[in-house]
Amino acid sequence: MKLKTFSDKAKTYTFTYDFPDFETARVANNALFGYMIGTYEQSVINTTFEGNGRMVVEYVEDRNINRVFKRICDGFKDYCNQPEE
């Protein structure tokens, strides 16, 4: 599989998602980084956390991929309610 690249005209986008707690935000952040590393030759992504569960992601891409990030994060919305093994 060939990894994607972006053009010299790529823009910086911001994606924000509110999780119920910091732990869930941290785990979802790992998933976003995994997506970017597995998809792009050179991924440009930076995450900051605000409060107890807000994740703010800045990334470089030719197009806005917030829908992809939202779909990934939605998969973790009940993470904090999962029973421990």
C-alpha positions, 0 to 999 in steps of 0.5 A, a space after each residue: 500500500 502506498 502512503 498518501 502525500 499532501 501538496 505544497 499548498 496544504 492547509 492547517 486544520 483544527 479538530 476539536 472533540 469533547 470526551 467525558 474524561 482525560 483518559 478517554 481523550 488520551 486513548 482516542 488521541 493515540 488512535 488519531 496518531 495511528 491513523 495519520 502515521 498509517 496513512 501519510 508518508 509524513 504526517 503533521 499532527 499536534 494535539 493539546 488537551 484542555 480541561 478534563 477531556 477536550 482534545 484539540 488537534 491541528 493537522 496539515 492536509 490538502 482537505 479537511 478530514 474532520 469527518 474521519 477524525 470524528 468517526 474515530 473519536 465517536 468510537 471511543 465515546 463509551 470508553 470510560 464506561 467499559 468494565 475493566 478486565 
